[in-house]
């Protein structure tokens, strides 16, 4: 079925080279605790944002509007007069008590407040690139976000990010019964669209009474704005507490509370995963080949914890993206 309801995209971004932003970050960083992540690696700029926009325009021209979220920064190359571009300042939608923020979690948890955001929207980080033509029904069908309900095991540890996901899953178990959901909607747990790995995961974790975790594909996520509103209504305290943190904190929840809520509530349409996640390393041949051969519809090129030759990796990856998307988009001057 062709999806004819409007679909928007939300993209957050920060220019970490901005002296004013750096000064403000240093000001608040002095009071950060051991649980907060203030590392420069969290904010460094790969100078390839324009390829995100080029990939969207080429592969998903049906998108109604791109909501570009920053603390007021605008790339020099950006065409601010593009009618499909909505420049969103943090202060335009994030409550004042949470500002300024240097945490992606705060930016994510409050997305439903973005003015003129469509009910159906796709959340795209600035390290995600579309590689093949995509259709609206790849993201939404019958008014529901497309997703894969594949079980996973989240093991609590001191490794950054894991405690966040573990806490998020705990809130899902507070509101939903996995066993009851399997009885009511078995097709959302066992589905041919998830592939053999999805079936194996279900068999492995079916005996657990509670949700042990969900497989995270680390590419673009489809959301209903109403989901965010609902979760804020049901769990205002944890979302408020997270939003008060100036930096990403191991005691946070993040956007996955919305995705997991959609999966556990049954408010999604079972579909295959259209992307692939890579971590940047000193040897990025697989990433470059993946982009060159368009091996899936989208790719996430993540640099979390990459301590290697940053400039070399950036040059290699950006050169391949330039080959893939050589023409300027209408979002560029």
Backbone bond lengths (Angstrom), bond angles and torsions (degrees), N, CA, C in turn:
res aa  C-N    CA-C-N  psi(-1)  N-CA   C-N-CA  omega(-1)  CA-C   N-CA-C  phi
1 X - - - 1.458 - - 1.526 108.93 -
2 X 1.307 116.65 131.37 1.466 120.87 -179.87 1.521 109.47 -73.50
3 X 1.327 115.91 130.83 1.461 121.48 -179.92 1.521 108.58 -86.85
4 X 1.358 117.50 117.83 1.457 119.66 -175.50 1.523 113.06 -112.39
5 X 1.317 117.67 1.36 1.456 119.70 175.60 1.526 109.37 -78.27
6 X 1.333 117.49 148.22 1.474 119.18 -178.10 1.522 112.04 -62.48
7 X 1.317 115.09 142.48 1.463 122.04 178.07 1.520 108.01 -129.24
8 X 1.328 116.40 125.84 1.462 122.38 178.54 1.526 109.97 -106.65
9 X 1.324 114.73 167.96 1.463 121.77 173.65 1.522 108.56 -124.21
10 X 1.324 116.42 139.61 1.462 122.68 174.50 1.520 108.42 -114.19
11 X 1.345 115.96 126.12 1.469 121.77 178.86 1.525 109.05 -127.70
12 X 1.330 118.85 116.70 1.469 120.63 173.60 1.528 110.49 -90.45
13 X 1.330 115.99 150.14 1.474 118.95 -178.80 1.530 109.36 -157.10
14 X 1.327 115.76 152.12 1.454 120.64 173.46 1.520 109.30 -139.53
15 X 1.310 115.81 141.70 1.465 121.88 174.22 1.518 107.67 -96.65
16 X 1.321 116.01 97.51 1.468 120.39 -175.12 1.530 112.89 -73.18
17 X 1.332 117.20 -7.63 1.467 120.40 178.75 1.526 112.11 -88.03
18 X 1.308 117.42 -4.76 1.460 123.29 -178.05 1.535 109.59 -71.18
19 X 1.338 118.99 115.89 1.478 122.22 -177.50 1.527 112.87 -57.90
20 X 1.326 117.25 -37.35 1.465 120.59 -179.80 1.525 110.58 -66.26
21 X 1.331 116.09 -42.55 1.467 120.56 177.24 1.525 110.55 -64.64
22 X 1.318 116.89 -42.47 1.466 121.20 179.48 1.523 111.31 -60.10
23 X 1.330 116.34 -42.19 1.459 120.63 -179.28 1.526 110.90 -64.73
24 X 1.331 116.38 -41.47 1.462 119.84 179.36 1.523 111.49 -68.08
25 X 1.333 116.13 -37.61 1.470 120.05 177.13 1.532 110.46 -62.12
26 X 1.321 117.00 -45.16 1.466 120.87 179.57 1.527 111.09 -60.69
27 X 1.314 115.78 -36.57 1.461 121.18 -179.33 1.525 111.17 -60.34
28 X 1.323 116.98 -45.63 1.463 120.96 -177.50 1.523 112.18 -86.05
29 X 1.312 116.24 -22.94 1.461 120.43 -178.76 1.528 111.46 -65.65
30 X 1.322 116.53 -26.30 1.462 120.82 -179.11 1.530 111.80 -61.34
31 X 1.322 116.45 -28.82 1.467 120.85 -177.45 1.521 112.75 -99.16
32 X 1.338 117.77 6.49 1.463 120.71 -178.18 1.525 110.70 -69.63
33 X 1.334 115.83 146.58 1.466 120.14 177.76 1.525 110.23 -97.87
34 X 1.325 116.14 178.45 1.469 121.53 -174.71 1.516 112.91 -66.40
35 X 1.345 117.29 -20.92 1.461 120.60 -178.83 1.527 112.75 -83.92
36 X 1.312 116.98 -11.03 1.460 121.12 -176.25 1.525 110.90 -92.39
37 X 1.327 115.09 143.35 1.462 121.47 -177.22 1.523 109.54 -102.44
38 X 1.323 115.86 102.45 1.462 120.88 -177.93 1.531 112.07 -108.80
39 X 1.323 117.09 10.10 1.464 121.01 -175.44 1.528 112.57 -58.79
40 X 1.323 115.81 144.29 1.462 120.72 178.63 1.528 111.50 -62.09
41 X 1.321 115.90 -28.65 1.463 120.41 -178.61 1.526 111.74 -59.75
42 X 1.339 116.08 -25.03 1.463 121.15 179.58 1.516 112.46 -69.01
43 X 1.316 117.24 -19.25 1.466 120.25 -169.08 1.527 113.96 -124.46
44 X 1.337 118.21 -4.67 1.469 118.96 -171.80 1.531 111.49 -63.90
45 X 1.307 114.23 149.50 1.468 122.35 -172.93 1.524 110.62 -99.67
46 X 1.340 115.53 125.68 1.470 120.51 179.35 1.527 112.85 -91.12
47 X 1.314 117.39 -1.13 1.471 121.31 177.07 1.528 112.66 55.99
48 X 1.317 117.37 36.67 1.469 119.24 178.11 1.529 112.01 -132.10
49 X 1.323 116.59 19.90 1.464 120.43 179.14 1.527 112.07 -58.94
50 X 1.332 116.85 -35.63 1.463 119.56 -177.78 1.529 111.31 -61.24
51 X 1.326 117.07 -27.09 1.464 120.11 179.12 1.529 111.49 -75.40
52 X 1.325 116.66 -26.28 1.462 120.00 173.25 1.525 108.65 -62.56
53 X 1.333 116.44 -46.61 1.459 121.33 -179.51 1.529 111.23 -67.98
54 X 1.324 117.03 -40.32 1.462 119.76 178.08 1.528 110.67 -62.02
55 X 1.325 115.71 -40.65 1.466 119.32 -178.17 1.526 111.20 -67.71
56 X 1.327 116.80 -36.35 1.467 119.80 178.45 1.519 110.20 -67.18
57 X 1.324 116.18 -46.64 1.472 119.03 -177.79 1.523 111.43 -63.91
58 X 1.315 116.95 -37.22 1.458 120.35 -178.26 1.525 112.29 -77.20
59 X 1.331 117.57 -41.25 1.460 121.35 -171.59 1.528 113.90 -99.58
60 X 1.335 117.60 -18.89 1.462 120.66 -179.60 1.530 110.45 -140.36
61 X 1.332 117.51 60.26 1.469 120.86 -176.40 1.524 113.76 -66.14
62 X 1.328 116.94 -13.50 1.465 122.71 -179.03 1.525 113.38 -76.83
63 X 1.321 117.99 -8.47 1.469 120.75 179.49 1.520 109.47 -59.18
64 X 1.334 116.19 131.41 1.462 120.43 -177.36 1.520 112.01 -70.35
65 X 1.334 116.22 -47.02 1.456 120.07 -175.37 1.527 109.79 -155.36
66 X 1.342 115.86 145.03 1.460 121.28 172.58 1.520 107.99 -106.57
67 X 1.328 116.23 120.32 1.457 122.38 176.43 1.527 107.12 -93.81
68 X 1.317 115.31 107.40 1.463 122.26 -175.62 1.524 108.40 -97.26
69 X 1.334 116.27 110.37 1.468 122.29 -169.07 1.524 111.29 -102.39
70 X 1.339 116.75 121.14 1.459 122.36 177.48 1.527 108.86 -143.47
71 X 1.330 115.77 178.10 1.474 120.19 175.29 1.527 110.26 -88.14
72 X 1.319 116.56 19.74 1.463 122.06 -179.77 1.514 112.69 115.92
73 X 1.313 117.03 -1.69 1.462 122.04 -179.37 1.530 110.76 -81.12
74 X 1.325 115.20 145.31 1.466 121.11 178.06 1.522 108.15 -135.30
75 X 1.333 119.03 124.21 1.467 121.01 177.14 1.528 110.90 -57.99
76 X 1.317 117.36 142.48 1.461 121.63 -177.47 1.519 112.35 -60.63
77 X 1.336 117.01 -28.30 1.455 120.77 -175.99 1.533 113.06 -85.89
78 X 1.314 118.14 -5.62 1.466 120.81 -170.00 1.525 113.11 -79.24
79 X 1.313 116.21 134.46 1.462 123.22 176.22 1.525 108.52 -87.29
80 X 1.326 116.13 95.15 1.459 120.36 -174.99 1.534 112.37 -72.07
81 X 1.325 117.13 -8.15 1.471 120.70 -179.80 1.524 112.88 -92.56
82 X 1.327 116.95 0.97 1.464 119.30 176.95 1.526 109.03 -64.14
83 X 1.340 118.15 122.60 1.472 120.69 -176.54 1.528 113.97 -64.70
84 X 1.331 117.19 -17.33 1.464 120.23 179.39 1.532 111.95 -92.11
85 X 1.341 116.13 1.68 1.457 120.65 -179.29 1.524 110.36 -105.40
86 X 1.328 115.68 127.95 1.463 121.35 175.96 1.525 108.21 -117.98
87 X 1.331 116.11 108.60 1.462 120.98 177.52 1.525 108.47 -77.87
88 X 1.325 115.95 121.55 1.462 121.09 -175.84 1.527 109.42 -118.87
89 X 1.296 115.95 117.03 1.462 121.59 174.14 1.531 108.50 -84.03
90 X 1.322 117.60 145.44 1.465 120.26 178.33 1.524 111.34 -49.23
91 X 1.328 115.79 -40.96 1.463 119.67 -176.08 1.534 112.36 -71.57
92 X 1.328 117.15 -11.43 1.462 120.80 177.96 1.521 112.33 -73.56
93 X 1.348 116.85 -21.12 1.471 117.96 -175.67 1.522 115.05 -142.36
94 X 1.316 118.24 -22.69 1.466 120.50 179.35 1.525 108.61 -86.08
95 X 1.338 118.02 127.59 1.469 120.09 179.40 1.524 112.08 -52.95
96 X 1.320 115.62 143.51 1.464 122.29 -173.71 1.522 113.21 -56.54
97 X 1.340 116.55 -33.24 1.466 119.54 -177.28 1.531 112.82 -64.94
98 X 1.347 117.09 -16.44 1.461 121.14 -179.19 1.527 112.69 -98.79
99 X 1.326 117.32 1.77 1.462 120.91 -174.36 1.523 111.99 -108.58
100 X 1.340 117.03 153.22 1.477 126.56 -7.05 1.516 110.26 -72.26
101 X 1.304 115.99 160.06 1.459 120.37 177.93 1.515 110.59 -129.01
102 X 1.318 115.47 145.86 1.464 122.61 175.66 1.533 109.06 -122.75
103 X 1.335 114.47 19.62 1.459 121.54 -176.49 1.523 110.99 -112.84
104 X 1.320 116.33 125.98 1.459 120.26 176.21 1.524 110.90 -63.69
105 X 1.327 117.14 -26.32 1.463 120.14 -178.84 1.527 111.39 -65.11
106 X 1.309 116.93 -40.17 1.462 121.01 178.89 1.529 109.91 -65.99
107 X 1.312 115.88 -41.99 1.465 121.54 178.99 1.529 110.35 -61.70
108 X 1.335 116.85 -40.30 1.466 122.42 -178.56 1.517 112.69 -73.28
109 X 1.318 116.75 -46.00 1.468 120.26 -172.75 1.522 113.14 -65.29
110 X 1.327 116.76 -20.42 1.465 120.55 -177.31 1.528 113.68 -106.78
111 X 1.317 117.54 13.69 1.468 120.62 -174.12 1.524 113.73 -58.19
112 X 1.324 117.03 -31.15 1.467 119.62 -177.19 1.527 112.23 -63.32
113 X 1.327 117.07 -15.93 1.462 121.49 -179.31 1.536 112.97 -85.75
114 X 1.325 118.05 -5.56 1.466 121.07 -179.30 1.529 109.57 -62.29
115 X 1.326 118.61 124.06 1.470 121.22 179.98 1.533 111.91 -58.30
116 X 1.315 115.87 136.50 1.466 123.65 175.57 1.532 113.28 66.85
117 X 1.321 117.86 18.31 1.464 120.34 175.74 1.517 109.45 -73.35
118 X 1.334 117.18 132.72 1.464 120.77 -179.74 1.521 110.37 -70.74
119 X 1.331 116.23 157.96 1.463 120.93 179.07 1.528 110.63 -60.41
120 X 1.309 117.08 -39.19 1.457 121.81 175.65 1.527 108.14 -98.62
121 X 1.332 116.38 124.44 1.457 118.00 177.95 1.526 110.53 -147.29
122 X 1.331 114.55 158.26 1.463 122.52 -179.03 1.524 107.68 -114.54
123 X 1.328 115.44 129.88 1.455 120.19 177.52 1.525 108.41 -95.48
124 X 1.334 116.00 121.11 1.461 122.15 -175.81 1.527 108.98 -125.66
125 X 1.315 116.83 116.86 1.467 119.90 173.59 1.522 109.94 -72.09
126 X 1.331 115.85 163.69 1.471 119.29 -175.78 1.530 113.14 -80.00
127 X 1.344 116.67 10.40 1.469 120.01 173.51 1.523 111.84 -115.71
128 X 1.344 115.91 19.03 1.472 121.49 -179.37 1.521 108.82 -112.91
129 X 1.331 116.09 131.19 1.458 122.30 -177.73 1.527 109.43 -127.45
130 X 1.332 116.44 133.10 1.457 120.97 173.95 1.531 108.17 -81.40
131 X 1.332 116.69 135.84 1.464 120.53 -176.49 1.525 113.40 -112.65
132 X 1.321 117.12 -27.77 1.464 121.02 179.67 1.520 109.62 -126.50
133 X 1.327 115.48 166.95 1.456 120.04 178.10 1.521 110.66 -61.80
134 X 1.311 115.54 133.41 1.457 122.53 179.23 1.522 109.42 -119.70
135 X 1.323 115.33 152.18 1.456 121.62 178.97 1.524 109.20 -114.86
136 X 1.334 116.90 156.86 1.469 119.18 177.28 1.526 112.42 -53.74
137 X 1.342 116.39 -37.56 1.461 119.81 -178.00 1.526 113.33 -73.61
138 X 1.316 117.51 -4.38 1.464 119.33 170.38 1.526 110.70 -74.85
139 X 1.335 116.11 -18.20 1.462 121.41 -177.58 1.528 113.53 -114.41
140 X 1.341 116.27 -32.90 1.468 120.47 -179.45 1.523 110.13 -141.35
141 X 1.345 115.04 137.37 1.464 121.09 174.72 1.523 108.88 -140.47
142 X 1.314 114.84 135.99 1.468 121.01 -179.87 1.530 111.65 53.89
143 X 1.332 115.86 34.75 1.453 119.96 178.61 1.510 114.56 76.91
144 X 1.343 117.63 10.58 1.460 121.79 -178.19 1.529 110.65 -119.76
145 X 1.330 117.17 146.18 1.468 119.59 176.53 1.521 110.86 -69.50
146 X 1.308 116.87 139.29 1.466 121.87 176.75 1.526 108.99 -81.93
147 X 1.340 115.65 136.25 1.453 119.53 -179.65 1.523 109.01 -163.78
148 X 1.323 115.58 170.23 1.464 122.09 179.36 1.529 109.27 -119.02
149 X 1.310 115.81 118.15 1.461 121.82 -178.32 1.532 109.09 -88.89
150 X 1.316 115.70 76.31 1.468 121.78 -177.44 1.522 108.97 -107.10
151 X 1.320 116.34 126.98 1.462 121.42 -177.63 1.523 111.50 -71.54
152 X 1.324 114.20 152.88 1.454 121.20 177.75 1.526 107.84 -150.04
153 X 1.308 116.74 167.79 1.460 121.22 178.83 1.521 109.18 -113.78
154 X 1.329 115.93 116.98 1.455 121.42 177.01 1.522 108.19 -98.34
155 X 1.305 116.54 117.28 1.460 121.49 -179.12 1.526 108.79 -102.21
156 X 1.345 117.54 119.83 1.468 119.09 -179.66 1.514 111.47 -64.00
157 X 1.308 116.12 135.93 1.462 120.97 178.61 1.512 108.16 -156.59
158 X 1.302 116.62 -178.40 1.458 120.41 178.44 1.528 111.21 -91.12
159 X 1.318 116.52 1.34 1.456 119.98 178.11 1.522 108.79 -67.04
160 X 1.318 116.35 130.79 1.457 121.00 -177.61 1.522 110.86 -55.00
161 X 1.328 116.86 139.02 1.461 126.73 178.42 1.520 112.02 90.97
162 X 1.344 118.95 -41.48 1.454 120.52 -179.09 1.529 112.45 -58.42
163 X 1.340 120.60 -45.75 1.461 119.44 178.23 1.520 112.90 -59.33
164 X 1.331 116.92 -32.81 1.463 121.81 -179.90 1.526 110.22 -65.34
165 X 1.325 115.97 -47.74 1.462 120.12 -179.67 1.532 110.31 -66.70
166 X 1.318 116.50 -40.19 1.464 120.69 179.43 1.523 110.59 -59.88
167 X 1.319 116.55 -44.57 1.465 121.03 178.96 1.522 110.83 -65.10
168 X 1.336 116.39 -39.33 1.456 120.77 179.92 1.527 111.01 -62.58
169 X 1.336 117.25 -43.26 1.463 121.15 178.45 1.528 110.51 -63.54
170 X 1.325 117.73 -35.42 1.468 121.11 178.55 1.526 111.07 -60.39
171 X 1.323 117.43 -38.49 1.462 120.18 178.17 1.530 111.43 -69.16
172 X 1.317 117.05 -32.52 1.467 120.06 176.65 1.528 109.73 -65.75
173 X 1.322 117.35 -42.83 1.460 120.84 178.36 1.525 112.64 -65.77
174 X 1.306 116.40 -25.40 1.463 120.62 176.60 1.524 111.20 -65.13
175 X 1.324 116.68 -31.86 1.464 121.00 -173.41 1.534 114.28 -105.92
176 X 1.338 117.33 -20.91 1.463 119.16 -172.83 1.527 111.33 -133.18
177 X 1.330 115.69 148.30 1.462 122.73 176.00 1.523 109.06 -104.27
178 X 1.306 117.10 118.02 1.461 119.70 179.89 1.521 110.94 -62.67
179 X 1.326 116.81 -43.81 1.465 119.82 -177.78 1.524 111.77 -62.04
180 X 1.333 116.48 -41.19 1.463 119.48 177.94 1.520 110.72 -65.73
181 X 1.325 116.57 -38.53 1.466 120.04 179.58 1.522 111.70 -65.84
182 X 1.339 116.93 -37.60 1.474 120.01 177.51 1.522 110.38 -62.87
183 X 1.324 116.92 -40.32 1.467 121.01 179.21 1.524 111.63 -66.38
184 X 1.330 115.63 -42.15 1.472 120.41 -176.26 1.523 112.85 -77.59
185 X 1.348 116.99 -37.52 1.470 120.47 -173.19 1.523 110.81 -136.47
186 X 1.322 118.47 63.25 1.476 120.02 -176.41 1.521 113.41 -60.31
187 X 1.356 117.42 -31.38 1.471 121.35 -178.61 1.532 112.52 -65.82
188 X 1.342 116.61 -17.70 1.456 119.10 177.31 1.526 111.99 -84.16
189 X 1.323 116.76 -10.50 1.464 121.51 178.84 1.526 111.53 -105.03
190 X 1.317 116.34 -38.58 1.464 121.62 178.07 1.520 107.24 -117.03
191 X 1.322 115.71 110.00 1.463 119.98 -174.69 1.525 108.95 -146.93
192 X 1.315 116.48 134.43 1.463 121.18 -178.43 1.526 112.18 -58.94
193 X 1.325 116.42 -26.87 1.463 119.81 -178.59 1.525 112.55 -68.95
194 X 1.326 117.14 -16.72 1.465 120.16 178.78 1.527 112.35 -82.87
195 X 1.331 116.42 -11.77 1.456 119.86 -179.81 1.515 112.49 78.70
196 X 1.311 116.18 178.98 1.464 122.06 -177.30 1.520 111.68 -64.42
197 X 1.338 117.29 -34.17 1.464 120.15 179.92 1.521 111.40 -64.43
198 X 1.343 116.12 -35.09 1.459 120.11 177.53 1.516 111.86 -65.63
199 X 1.330 116.46 -39.63 1.462 121.11 178.52 1.528 110.41 -66.52
200 X 1.323 116.48 -43.63 1.469 120.62 179.91 1.533 109.98 -61.88
201 X 1.317 117.20 -42.09 1.459 121.19 179.53 1.518 111.05 -62.98
202 X 1.328 116.32 -40.85 1.472 119.04 179.00 1.524 110.49 -62.48
203 X 1.328 116.98 -45.44 1.469 121.05 -179.72 1.529 110.46 -61.40
204 X 1.326 116.63 -40.03 1.458 120.97 -177.38 1.526 112.41 -66.48
205 X 1.338 116.28 -38.46 1.458 119.49 -171.05 1.526 114.42 -110.40
206 X 1.329 118.22 1.40 1.462 121.23 -177.04 1.526 112.34 -62.61
207 X 1.315 117.50 -31.62 1.464 120.25 -176.64 1.533 112.77 -72.72
208 X 1.323 117.18 -17.51 1.459 120.10 178.51 1.525 109.48 -73.24
209 X 1.303 116.53 133.03 1.468 120.56 -177.67 1.520 111.73 -68.76
210 X 1.321 116.56 -39.30 1.465 121.51 -178.23 1.526 111.08 -100.07
211 X 1.313 114.96 165.37 1.460 120.29 170.54 1.525 108.33 -65.84
212 X 1.314 116.54 127.24 1.467 121.49 177.93 1.526 111.32 -95.15
213 X 1.303 115.61 -9.41 1.458 120.96 -178.90 1.511 109.99 144.66
214 X 1.317 115.61 169.46 1.462 122.09 179.62 1.529 108.41 -126.54
215 X 1.313 115.74 142.88 1.457 119.27 176.54 1.525 109.30 -66.34
216 X 1.320 116.64 126.67 1.458 121.81 178.48 1.526 109.84 -101.41
217 X 1.310 116.63 118.89 1.466 120.36 -177.21 1.520 112.92 -83.23
218 X 1.339 117.86 -12.23 1.472 121.76 174.91 1.527 113.35 56.78
219 X 1.329 116.77 36.20 1.458 120.02 170.84 1.527 107.51 -126.54
220 X 1.319 118.22 -156.88 1.462 120.46 -177.62 1.529 110.93 -65.10
221 X 1.326 116.46 138.24 1.462 122.07 179.78 1.526 110.80 -111.39
222 X 1.323 116.34 136.13 1.465 122.52 178.25 1.523 109.73 -93.39
223 X 1.325 116.48 131.33 1.463 120.61 -178.36 1.519 112.00 -133.55
224 X 1.325 114.40 150.76 1.458 121.47 165.62 1.524 107.50 -98.85
225 X 1.305 116.63 133.07 1.461 120.01 179.22 1.524 110.92 -57.85
226 X 1.338 115.97 -33.82 1.456 120.21 -179.75 1.525 111.91 -63.05
227 X 1.320 117.22 -30.03 1.469 119.87 177.85 1.516 110.62 -61.69
228 X 1.314 117.27 -44.72 1.464 121.03 -179.72 1.519 110.52 -63.45
229 X 1.335 115.97 -41.20 1.465 120.41 179.09 1.526 110.27 -63.04
230 X 1.324 116.37 -41.91 1.463 121.21 -179.58 1.521 111.69 -63.58
231 X 1.341 116.84 -45.94 1.462 120.03 -177.84 1.527 110.28 -66.06
232 X 1.319 118.02 -37.22 1.466 120.62 175.89 1.532 110.28 -63.01
233 X 1.312 116.97 -34.93 1.468 120.55 178.86 1.525 111.01 -70.51
234 X 1.343 116.70 -39.38 1.461 121.66 -175.23 1.530 113.03 -82.53
235 X 1.315 117.60 -33.75 1.472 121.37 -176.44 1.531 111.48 -133.19
236 X 1.324 116.82 58.65 1.477 118.81 -176.22 1.524 113.77 -65.82
237 X 1.338 117.36 -31.54 1.462 119.63 -174.12 1.522 112.46 -66.43
238 X 1.344 117.52 -47.05 1.465 119.66 -177.66 1.531 110.89 -70.14
239 X 1.331 117.67 -34.51 1.467 119.76 178.60 1.533 110.27 -70.92
240 X 1.312 115.56 -37.28 1.469 120.31 176.91 1.528 110.15 -65.80
241 X 1.324 116.37 -46.27 1.466 120.63 -179.56 1.521 111.28 -59.99
242 X 1.347 116.78 -44.57 1.465 120.66 177.71 1.522 111.16 -62.07
243 X 1.323 116.35 -41.29 1.463 120.94 -176.84 1.521 112.89 -68.34
244 X 1.326 117.06 -19.69 1.466 120.98 177.77 1.526 112.34 -77.24
245 X 1.338 116.90 -18.68 1.462 120.64 -177.62 1.535 110.32 -75.86
246 X 1.303 116.14 132.05 1.463 120.59 -178.45 1.529 112.16 -75.89
247 X 1.347 115.93 -27.40 1.456 121.14 179.71 1.527 108.73 -129.02
248 X 1.325 116.25 162.25 1.465 120.43 175.97 1.526 109.27 -55.89
249 X 1.317 115.11 132.94 1.453 121.53 -172.38 1.526 108.88 -129.14
250 X 1.318 116.93 141.98 1.466 120.34 179.53 1.521 113.42 -64.33
251 X 1.332 117.17 -12.61 1.460 121.46 177.99 1.524 112.30 -94.67
252 X 1.317 116.96 5.71 1.467 122.25 -179.14 1.526 112.11 -77.49
253 X 1.337 113.54 168.39 1.462 121.87 153.99 1.524 104.77 -113.07
254 X 1.325 117.22 165.33 1.459 119.23 179.15 1.528 110.39 -133.56
255 X 1.325 116.61 -165.73 1.463 120.97 -175.58 1.517 113.17 -56.83
256 X 1.335 117.74 -21.48 1.454 119.62 -177.91 1.514 112.89 -65.25
257 X 1.325 118.01 -18.29 1.461 118.71 175.98 1.526 109.77 -63.49
258 X 1.331 117.10 -31.18 1.466 120.93 177.55 1.529 111.01 -75.49
259 X 1.316 115.68 -43.14 1.466 119.13 179.41 1.524 110.75 -65.31
260 X 1.329 117.13 -46.62 1.462 120.87 179.64 1.531 110.73 -63.09
261 X 1.324 117.00 -35.77 1.468 121.42 178.52 1.531 110.13 -63.29
262 X 1.327 116.11 -43.28 1.466 119.23 178.05 1.523 111.05 -61.91
263 X 1.327 116.90 -41.06 1.459 121.02 179.60 1.523 111.14 -66.68
264 X 1.326 117.66 -46.07 1.466 121.29 -176.24 1.523 112.44 -73.16
265 X 1.320 117.30 -28.24 1.468 120.40 179.32 1.520 112.44 -84.69
266 X 1.331 116.22 -9.15 1.462 120.49 -178.64 1.511 113.50 82.15
267 X 1.349 117.24 7.51 1.460 121.54 -178.38 1.529 110.51 -87.48
268 X 1.340 115.27 61.62 1.456 120.35 176.89 1.516 108.91 -157.43
269 X 1.329 115.87 163.95 1.463 122.31 178.43 1.529 107.54 -111.12
270 X 1.333 118.32 119.10 1.475 120.16 -177.81 1.522 111.98 -59.31
271 X 1.316 115.26 130.40 1.461 120.25 -178.47 1.526 109.42 -153.82
272 X 1.307 115.93 164.93 1.464 120.73 178.23 1.523 109.42 -76.87
273 X 1.329 116.21 161.90 1.457 122.13 178.18 1.523 108.83 -87.58
274 X 1.325 116.31 127.51 1.465 120.60 -171.53 1.520 113.69 -98.72
275 X 1.318 118.56 13.25 1.445 118.30 -175.57 1.513 113.78 -143.82
276 X 1.326 114.27 177.24 1.459 120.63 -178.81 1.523 108.76 -139.27
277 X 1.323 115.13 143.20 1.459 122.55 -176.81 1.525 110.07 -109.09
278 X 1.338 115.96 131.10 1.458 121.44 177.16 1.524 109.58 -127.07
279 X 1.324 115.73 145.41 1.449 121.35 169.75 1.520 108.57 -102.55
280 X 1.316 116.21 132.31 1.459 121.26 179.54 1.528 109.47 -66.38
281 X 1.326 115.31 141.15 1.462 121.02 178.01 1.526 108.20 -139.94
282 X 1.329 116.51 -170.70 1.462 119.82 176.37 1.524 111.87 -77.40
283 X 1.324 116.69 -13.22 1.460 121.88 177.84 1.526 108.07 -126.54
284 X 1.334 116.05 102.31 1.466 121.33 -173.27 1.525 112.96 -108.97
285 X 1.342 116.40 26.89 1.463 120.15 -178.87 1.527 111.77 -58.66
286 X 1.350 116.59 -40.41 1.466 119.77 -179.59 1.519 111.60 -64.40
287 X 1.336 116.65 -39.99 1.462 120.32 178.71 1.522 110.52 -64.23
288 X 1.322 116.32 -46.18 1.462 121.15 -178.26 1.520 111.15 -63.28
289 X 1.333 116.58 -41.90 1.461 120.83 178.28 1.522 111.08 -66.28
290 X 1.332 116.34 -38.57 1.460 121.60 -179.77 1.527 110.44 -62.17
291 X 1.340 115.93 -43.46 1.463 120.32 178.19 1.526 110.39 -66.77
292 X 1.330 115.15 -46.67 1.467 120.45 -175.96 1.529 111.90 -60.04
293 X 1.320 116.19 -41.08 1.473 121.33 -176.08 1.526 112.71 -94.55
294 X 1.325 117.35 2.24 1.471 122.21 179.63 1.527 110.67 48.05
295 X 1.309 116.32 56.19 1.457 120.63 -172.02 1.526 114.17 -70.69
296 X 1.326 117.87 -16.06 1.463 120.72 171.25 1.522 107.77 -147.48
297 X 1.313 116.28 179.34 1.461 119.54 -175.06 1.516 113.69 -76.13
298 X 1.324 116.45 -24.01 1.461 118.99 176.40 1.518 109.95 -151.62
299 X 1.314 114.90 162.09 1.464 120.49 -178.28 1.528 109.25 -140.62
300 X 1.334 115.51 142.87 1.458 121.52 171.40 1.524 107.40 -110.32
301 X 1.330 116.11 124.41 1.463 121.35 179.01 1.522 106.76 -110.94
302 X 1.324 116.22 94.76 1.463 122.45 -170.66 1.529 111.65 -100.60
303 X 1.322 116.59 137.70 1.466 120.48 -177.57 1.527 112.54 -112.38
304 X 1.336 117.15 21.06 1.466 119.98 177.73 1.527 110.81 -54.33
305 X 1.315 115.90 127.79 1.466 122.55 174.56 1.533 113.93 65.57
306 X 1.348 118.13 11.30 1.464 119.47 177.69 1.525 109.52 -76.00
307 X 1.331 115.94 117.20 1.462 121.49 -177.29 1.533 111.84 -113.93
308 X 1.335 117.06 14.98 1.455 120.92 -177.84 1.519 112.68 -84.92
309 X 1.329 115.47 -151.50 1.466 121.88 -178.42 1.531 108.75 -78.22
310 X 1.318 115.91 92.32 1.462 121.79 -174.80 1.526 112.40 -61.40
311 X 1.329 116.97 -46.94 1.463 120.41 -176.67 1.528 111.38 -64.12
312 X 1.316 117.23 -38.26 1.464 121.14 179.15 1.526 110.60 -65.78
313 X 1.329 116.24 -46.52 1.459 120.55 -179.96 1.528 110.74 -63.63
314 X 1.325 116.30 -42.13 1.467 120.42 179.66 1.524 110.72 -61.36
315 X 1.321 116.89 -44.45 1.464 120.92 -178.88 1.527 111.06 -63.15
316 X 1.334 117.59 -44.08 1.468 121.81 -179.37 1.527 111.55 -62.27
317 X 1.309 116.03 -49.35 1.460 120.81 -175.80 1.526 110.99 -68.91
318 X 1.324 117.15 -43.02 1.460 119.75 -179.14 1.530 112.16 -67.33
319 X 1.318 117.30 -32.90 1.460 120.51 176.53 1.529 110.46 -63.94
320 X 1.333 116.38 -40.97 1.464 120.14 178.74 1.521 111.07 -68.03
321 X 1.324 117.05 -37.42 1.465 120.52 177.49 1.531 110.81 -67.16
322 X 1.321 116.77 -35.79 1.468 120.44 176.68 1.523 110.55 -64.88
323 X 1.312 117.37 -39.58 1.473 120.80 176.64 1.522 110.68 -63.99
324 X 1.328 115.98 -37.72 1.456 120.57 -178.71 1.528 111.52 -73.02
325 X 1.345 116.40 -38.68 1.463 121.26 -176.33 1.532 109.62 -129.20
326 X 1.328 117.33 74.11 1.472 120.45 -174.91 1.529 114.41 -76.61
327 X 1.322 117.11 -20.65 1.464 119.99 -174.80 1.516 111.70 -95.32
328 X 1.323 115.66 141.35 1.455 120.42 177.30 1.527 110.45 -63.25
329 X 1.324 115.18 149.81 1.455 119.92 174.20 1.522 109.00 -94.84
330 X 1.303 117.50 171.39 1.463 121.04 178.01 1.518 111.67 -71.78
331 X 1.330 117.14 -5.83 1.462 122.02 176.53 1.531 111.57 -86.16
332 X 1.346 116.30 0.25 1.454 121.15 -179.82 1.520 110.96 -113.23
333 X 1.300 115.00 150.25 1.474 120.64 177.47 1.518 109.67 -70.07
